[in-house]
Amino acid sequence: MPIGPGEQDVRRLQLTGGATYTLSLPKPWVTANNLAARDSLRVDWRPSGELSLSPLDVAEEQRTLISLDLDGLPKGALYDHLMGAYISGALEIIVQSERPLNRKVRSEIRRFLRSTRGFEIGDQSDSSIRLVSLLNAGELTLQASLNRMYLLLSSLVRDIVDVLGGGDEDMIVDHEEREREVDGLQYLIERQVGSMLDSPHIVKSLALNRKQGVEHANLARSLERMMDHANQLAKMTLETNPRPHLDPEELPLVALPIWMESIKSLMINLRIRDSHEIEAARNSLKDAQLDLERHEEGLWTGKGKATPLLFEDRTSESTRRLCAYARDFGEILLNMIAYDSIQRS
């Protein structure tokens, strides 16, 4: 009985001419792809040992289209559906309605465009807008995006430390803009990794296998979570008036240089993969975490005023979270080293 999409079959290898192995292909698959005898196929030998077959003349990145009908979406859900279409790898997104698109809908579409990379408005009418991706999923390396995320994160934390030490507040007024850029890069990596799972061409372009791609997505998620806490710390620093003075040589601020040095070491080891350096960074972060926990436990035992204590407590908590997610980052790197060792053996 012929098999269909998503089904499995068992076929036997045949030895032809004493030196060549052949395998028959399901006729429905050949017909569905408009193939005939003597046509060429692309064979992708995956690291897992599997072979993936595809017609040679298929475009490397087919234009996948998702249409969003506003009349059938829950109220206020457009942005989430746009983001879902983006991460799933859609190259064209059509937003349409039976009625003219209102100001709120157009505002959500602009918000989506600010939050993502490579999408622009192709054409539009009163009742529909077509969004088109201009960025090939294999053009920007995952390493480059991670490096950019790290630079945005570390520069914001460094600026926060300067402001808490008496520096100009203008240094961190763009904290939300920096966080949005980190979010956008994380969404881009999620999109690229999702495309890697479907396309051997993107795997080749990014020079990573699928397992490595997934781990890069995990690294991006750790950096994005660290940026969330840096953003909260920046917002609290700007909004607390008067701002309590914190000694940079004492907890919790003294832990931030430890975090900065450790995350810098971990980013370097994304390339060189030295497990000793990774463990040393993770141990420094763990010690800082424990010190911060003890510091937070002792804050409320004295008779200090509530506002300065709350500010210090929240600063300590955000710093501790930065250390925790940086340790997760290091653990992912160790997992990648272990996987590389298995591949080499």
C-alpha positions in Angstrom: 0.0 0.0 0.0 1.5 3.4 -1.0 2.6 5.6 1.9 1.7 9.3 2.3 3.3 12.3 4.0 4.2 11.7 7.6 4.0 7.9 7.2 6.9 5.4 7.3 7.8 2.4 5.1 10.7 -0.2 5.1 12.5 -0.8 1.8 15.4 -3.1 1.0 18.7 -2.0 -0.5 19.5 -3.6 -3.9 23.0 -4.4 -5.1 23.4 -3.4 -8.8 26.4 -4.3 -10.9 28.2 -5.7 -7.9 29.3 -2.2 -6.7 26.3 0.2 -6.5 23.5 0.1 -3.9 20.1 1.3 -5.0 16.9 2.0 -3.2 13.4 2.4 -4.7 11.5 5.6 -4.0 7.7 5.8 -3.2 5.9 6.5 -6.4 3.5 9.1 -4.7 6.5 11.1 -3.5 8.1 11.0 -7.0 4.8 12.1 -8.6 4.1 14.8 -6.0 7.5 16.4 -6.7 7.1 16.2 -10.5 10.1 13.9 -10.9 10.9 11.4 -13.7 13.6 8.9 -14.5 17.1 10.4 -14.7 16.1 13.5 -12.7 18.7 14.5 -10.1 18.1 14.5 -6.3 19.9 16.4 -3.6 21.2 14.1 -0.8 21.8 15.6 2.7 23.8 13.3 5.0 22.9 14.6 8.5 25.2 14.2 11.5 22.7 11.7 13.1 23.3 9.4 10.1 20.0 10.0 8.4 19.8 10.9 4.7 17.4 13.6 3.5 16.3 13.6 -0.2 15.0 16.6 -2.0 14.6 17.6 -5.7 17.6 19.4 -7.0 15.6 22.2 -8.6 13.7 23.2 -5.5 14.5 26.7 -4.4 16.8 26.8 -1.3 14.3 28.9 0.6 10.7 28.5 -0.5 8.4 31.5 0.1 6.2 30.3 2.9 3.0 32.4 3.3 0.8 32.8 6.4 -2.5 34.6 6.3 -4.0 36.2 9.4 -7.7 36.9 9.3 -8.4 39.6 11.9 -12.1 38.7 12.0 -11.2 35.2 13.3 -8.5 36.2 15.8 -9.2 36.9 19.5 -9.2 40.6 20.5 -5.7 41.9 21.2 -4.0 38.7 19.8 -2.6 40.1 16.6 0.9 40.8 17.8 1.3 37.3 19.3 0.1 35.7 16.1 2.5 37.9 14.0 5.4 36.9 16.3 4.4 33.2 16.0 4.4 33.5 12.2 7.8 35.2 12.3 9.4 32.6 14.6 7.9 29.7 12.6 9.8 30.9 9.5 7.1 32.6 7.4 8.6 34.7 4.6 5.3 36.5 3.8 2.5 37.4 6.3 -0.8 38.8 5.1 -3.0 40.6 7.7 -6.5 41.1 6.3 -10.1 41.9 7.4 -13.5 42.4 5.9 -13.5 45.9 7.4 -10.8 48.6 7.0 -7.8 48.1 9.3 -8.1 50.5 12.3 -5.4 52.5 14.0 -4.8 49.9 16.7 -4.1 47.2 14.2 -1.7 49.3 12.2 0.0 50.3 15.5 0.5 46.6 16.4 1.9 45.9 13.0 4.4 48.8 13.4 5.3 47.3 16.9 5.9 43.9 15.2 8.2 45.5 12.6 10.2 47.2 15.4 10.6 44.0 17.3 11.8 41.8 14.4 14.6 41.8 11.8 14.2 41.9 8.0 10.4 42.4 7.7 9.0 45.3 5.7 5.6 46.2 4.4 5.3 44.9 0.8 1.9 46.4 -0.1 -1.2 47.5 1.6 -4.8 48.5 1.2 -7.6 49.7 3.5 -8.4 46.2 4.6 -5.0 44.3 4.2 -1.3 44.6 4.7 1.3 42.2 3.2 4.6 41.9 5.2 7.6 40.5 3.4 10.9 39.2 4.7 14.0 40.7 3.0 16.5 38.8 5.2 17.6 35.3 4.3 17.7 33.0 7.4 21.3 32.0 6.5 22.7 35.5 6.0 23.5 36.5 9.6 25.4 34.0 11.7 24.1 33.0 15.1 27.4 33.9 16.7 27.2 37.5 15.4 23.7 37.9 16.9 24.9 36.5 20.3 27.9 38.9 20.3 25.6 41.8 19.6 23.2 40.7 22.5 26.2 40.4 24.8 27.6 43.9 23.9 24.2 45.5 24.5 23.7 43.7 27.8 27.2 44.3 29.2 27.2 48.0 28.2 23.9 48.6 30.0 25.1 47.0 33.2 28.3 49.0 33.0 26.4 52.2 32.5 24.1 51.3 35.4 27.1 50.9 37.7 28.4 54.3 36.6 25.0 56.0 37.3 24.7 54.4 40.7 28.2 55.8 41.4 27.0 59.3 40.6 27.2 59.4 36.8 24.8 61.1 34.4 21.4 59.5 34.2 21.3 60.2 30.5 23.6 57.2 30.0 20.8 54.7 30.7 17.6 56.6 29.5 17.7 54.3 26.3 17.5 51.1 28.4 14.2 50.0 26.9 15.5 50.6 23.4 18.5 48.4 24.1 16.2 45.7 25.6 14.0 45.8 22.5 17.1 45.2 20.3 18.2 42.2 22.4 14.6 40.8 22.2 14.7 41.3 18.4 17.9 39.4 18.1 16.6 36.6 20.3 13.5 36.3 18.1 15.8 36.2 15.0 17.9 33.4 16.4 14.7 31.4 17.3 13.5 32.0 13.7 16.8 30.9 12.2 17.1 27.8 14.3 13.5 26.8 13.4 14.4 27.2 9.8 17.5 25.0 10.3 15.3 22.1 11.4 13.5 22.2 8.0 16.2 23.2 5.6 19.6 21.7 4.9 20.6 24.8 2.9 20.3 27.0 6.0 22.3 24.5 8.0 25.0 24.8 5.5 24.8 28.6 5.3 25.1 28.9 9.1 27.9 26.3 9.3 26.3 24.6 12.3 24.4 21.4 12.8 20.9 21.3 14.1 21.9 20.4 17.7 24.4 23.3 17.8 21.7 25.6 16.5 19.3 24.6 19.3 22.0 25.2 21.9 22.7 28.7 20.4 19.0 29.4 20.8 19.3 28.4 24.5 22.3 30.8 24.9 20.2 33.6 23.3 17.4 32.9 25.8 19.8 33.2 28.7 21.2 36.5 27.5 17.6 37.8 26.9 16.6 36.9 30.5 19.7 38.7 31.8 18.8 41.7 29.8 15.3 41.7 31.4 16.9 42.1 34.8 19.4 44.7 33.6 16.4 46.6 32.2 14.5 46.4 35.5 17.6 47.6 37.3 18.0 50.6 35.0 14.3 51.5 35.3 14.4 51.3 39.1 17.6 53.4 39.1 15.9 56.2 37.1 12.6 56.1 38.9 13.8 56.0 42.5 14.0 59.6 43.9 15.9 60.3 45.9 18.2 57.5 45.0 19.9 55.8 47.9 23.7 55.7 47.8 25.3 52.2 47.4 29.0 51.7 48.0 30.5 50.1 44.8 33.0 48.3 47.0 30.3 46.5 49.0 27.4 44.2 48.2 25.4 44.2 46.1 27.3 46.4 43.6 30.6 44.7 44.2 29.1 41.5 42.6 28.4 43.3 39.3 32.1 43.4 38.2 32.3 39.7 39.0 29.4 39.1 36.8 30.9 41.2 34.0 34.2 39.4 34.1 32.5 36.0 34.2 30.1 36.7 31.3 33.0 38.1 29.2 35.0 34.8 29.9 31.9 32.7 28.9 31.4 34.6 25.7 35.1 34.1 24.8 34.6 30.4 25.5 31.7 30.2 23.1 34.6 30.1 20.5 37.6 28.5 22.3 35.5 26.0 24.5 37.9 25.7 27.5 36.0 23.8 30.1 38.4 24.9 32.9 37.7 28.6 32.2 34.0 27.9 32.0 33.9 26.2 35.3 36.0 28.9 36.9 33.6 31.5 35.7 30.6 29.5 36.9 32.2 29.1 40.4 32.8 32.8 40.7 29.1 33.4 39.8 28.0 30.8 42.3 30.0 32.4 45.1 28.6 35.8 44.2 25.0 34.4 44.2 25.5 33.0 47.7 27.0 36.2 49.0 24.0 38.2 47.6 21.5 35.8 49.2 23.1 36.2 52.6 23.2 40.0 52.0 19.5 40.1 51.2 18.6 37.9 54.3 20.4 40.4 56.6 19.0 43.6 55.1 15.8 43.7 57.0 17.2 42.7 60.4 18.3 46.3 61.2 16.3 49.5 61.7 17.0 51.2 58.4 14.3 53.1 56.5 12.1 51.1 54.2 12.8 52.9 50.9 16.6 52.6 50.9 16.3 49.0 52.0 13.8 48.1 49.3 16.0 49.7 46.7 19.1 47.8 47.9 17.1 44.5 48.1 15.8 44.8 44.6 19.2 45.7 43.3 20.7 42.7 45.0 18.0 40.4 43.6 18.5 41.6 40.0 22.2 41.2 40.4 21.7 37.7 41.8 19.5 36.8 38.8 22.1 38.1 36.4 24.6 35.6 38.0 22.1 32.8 37.9 21.4 33.1 34.2 25.1 33.6 33.5 25.7 30.2 35.2 23.0 28.7 33.0 24.9 30.2 30.0 28.0 28.4 31.2 26.2 25.1 31.6 24.9 25.3 28.1 28.5 25.8 26.9 29.6 22.7 28.8 26.8 20.8 27.1 28.1 21.9 23.8 31.6 20.8 24.6 30.3 17.4 25.6 28.3 17.1 22.4 31.4 18.1 20.3 33.4 15.4 22.1 30.8 12.8 21.2 30.8 13.9 17.6 34.6 13.6 17.4 34.7 10.2 18.9 
